[in-house]
Structure formats: structure tokens, C-alpha cells
Amino acid sequence: MLNVRINPEVLKDNNKMKKFASLIRTYCETGGYHVQFNIVDSGMLRDAQKNPEKYRDLLVRVATYSAYFVELSATLQNDIIARVEFQEV
């Protein structure tokens, strides 16, 4: 299984979306069988902490499992945000 975090900016326009579709197609055509994309940025996660009612369906990869972000403890939420911010650099 492949887990990939993608910044939402990567999918902002039609050309970028086509490139993303090409990436998925190539992955599948070369033997990939399971991929999980997390399309979030730290701003979205911080907003989810402040406004959990708007993000009830936001799934994030925790470690070996996925969970609803707003149902996680504040400590775990902050750990996930720190990972995302580290990857955004």
C-alpha cells in the first residue's frame, strides 16, 4: 500500500488535475494496486481544530490506520499538523 499526502494546490486547475490522473494511471499500469491520498494542508487542519463541525468527514492517516481528524485528541491532531508542515517545507 502506498500513502501519499498531496497539497490541495496541486489539484487547483484542470491541467494539474490531468497530471494527477496521469500519475494514478501510471501507478496502476505499473503494478500498483492500493494507494491512499490525503489531500490536506496545515491550514485546513488548523481550521478543523477551530471549526470541527465543518470537518466531520475529514479522514487523515494516523499511523497504520485512518481516522476522523476531529475525533482525535488535540495532541494527536497537533502531531499530524506537525507532520504536514514538515512535508510542506
N, C-alpha and C positions, 0 to 999 in steps of 0.2 A: 504494500500500500504506500502511496505517495501522498504526503501532506504539503500543501503549498499555500502560503499566505500571499495574497495579492492586494496591493493598494487600489482602492476604488478608482483612482485617477487613470489606471491602466485601461479601464473599460469605458471611458467618458465619451468616446465618439465611435462612429461606425467603422472607421479604418482600424482603430485599436481593437474593437470587438472582433473584427475579421482575423486579426493576428492572433488573438486569444483562441478563437475557434480553430485556427490552423495548429496552434500548439497542442490543443486537446486531440485533434485528429491525428497528428504525428505521434503523440504519445500512445494512442490506441493502436495505430497501424504498426508500431514497432514493438508491440507486445505488452504494453501497459494495460492493466485490467482494472485497477481501482485507484482513484485519485480523489482527494478531498480538498476543495478550495475554500479558503477562508478569505473573504473579500471585505476587509475591515482596515481602518486606520485608527491611530490612538485617539483622534478627535471624536470619532464615533463612539469608541468605548468609554471615554470620559463623559460624553453626553448621556450614554446609557446608565452610568452611575448616578447622574443627577436626575435623569428622567426615565426611570425604569419602565414606567407604563408605556412608553413609546417603543420599547425594545424587547417586549416579552418573547418574541420569536427569534432573537439573536443567538445563534449557536456559535460556540467557539471551541477550538481544540484545547483541551486542558493538558493532557499528557497522553495517556493511552485511551482516552475517551473524549467524547464531545458532551457539552453541557450548555444549558441556557445561561448566558452571561449574568443576567440579573438575579439568578438563583444562587450564584456563587458567593462565598464570603468576600468581604471587602479586601482582605489580604490576598486571596487568590485572584480577584479582579485586578488588583494592583500589580501582581506578578505578571499577569497576561499583558497588561498595558506596557509594562517594562520590556517584555519580550518584543512586542510590536514596535516600540520606539527604538529598541536596539537594532531591529531589522530595517527600520526606515532610514537610518543614518547612511 
